[in-house]
């Protein structure tokens, strides 16, 4: 039992044991379940936002100016069109290729 616990860690969110990814085993805090990963992400984002309180304030003007200098070009060449040019061809859910 003790050897198994050395290979496994306890999830900080659901309490179950899991086998951590070998690349991140020292820092991994949650198991692979979607609910636990979502809780971990929310906690991480909350901590980051608390540590960087003014990051998003006053950014709109910079973004607006950048967007004016770099307009989006659509496939049809019209502004505001839904289909944009991409580096790689896209496939729809029905399997049709877009270019």
PyMOL commands that set and color helices and strands:
alter all, ss='L'
color gray80, all
select helices_A, chain A and resi 2-7+34-51+60-69
alter helices_A, ss='H'
color red, helices_A
select strands_A, chain A and resi 8-10+17-19+90-91+97-98
alter strands_A, ss='S'
color yellow, strands_A
deselect
rebuild
show_as cartoon
